[in-house]
C-alpha cells in the first residue's frame, strides 16, 4: 500500500474510534471549557480577559493535546496494534501521517469551540482581516501541534510512566507554538493595541515549525517506534 492509502486508513480508523468513544465531546471538550470558564472567574476583568484571550485559548488547547495524544497511542499499545503494524511491514510514514491527520481534525474541532467560547465569554473583537489571520494561524499551529504530538506520542508509547513523561517532554517543545500562536491571535483580536499586520510574521514561524516537525516525523517515526 502507498503511504497516502496507509495514512488515510489510519486516520479513518482513529476518527471512527473517536466517534464511537466520544472522548473529545465527553471528556476533552468539557475539560477545556472548564479551563476557559475558570480563567474568566479568576481574572474577573473584561479588559484583562480581552488582552489575554489568545493565550488562554492556546493554553487550553495544549492541555487538551496531552489527553488526545495519550489516548491515541494508548489504544495502539493496549491491544498490540502498533506492534502488529510493525510486524506486517506497514510503512511508518503512513502511520505518522495518519495519526497526525486524526489529531489535527480533533484539535480543529476543539479549537472552533474554544474560540467561539472566547468570543462569547471574553468579548473579543474580530474583523474580516483578523478572521483571515486567525484561520491561517489556527491551521498552521494545529498542524505543528499534531506533528509534534504524534512524534512524541510514538516516542513515549511503550515507556513506563508515559502519562507523566509525555507532558515533561512535550511542553518545552511546544513553547514556540504557544508563544507564536498567542501573538498571532492577539493581532487577530487587535488586543493590546496590536495591529493585524503584526501577526503574519508569527504565522510564518508557525509554518516553519510545522514543516520542520512534519519532515522530522516522516524521517524518524519508524526508528522511534522500533525502540
Secondary structure by P-SEA (a helix, b strand, c coil): ccaaaaaaaaaaaaaaaaaaaccccccaaaaaaaaaaaaaaaaccaaaaaaaaaaaaaaaaaaaaaaaaaaaaaaaaaaaaaaaaaaacccaaaaaaaaaaaaaaaaaaaaaaaaaaaaaaccccccaaaaaaaaaaaaaaaaaaaaaaaaaaaaaccccccaaaaaaaccccaaaaaaaaaaaaaaaacccccccccaaaaaaaaaaaaaaaaaaaaacaaaaaac
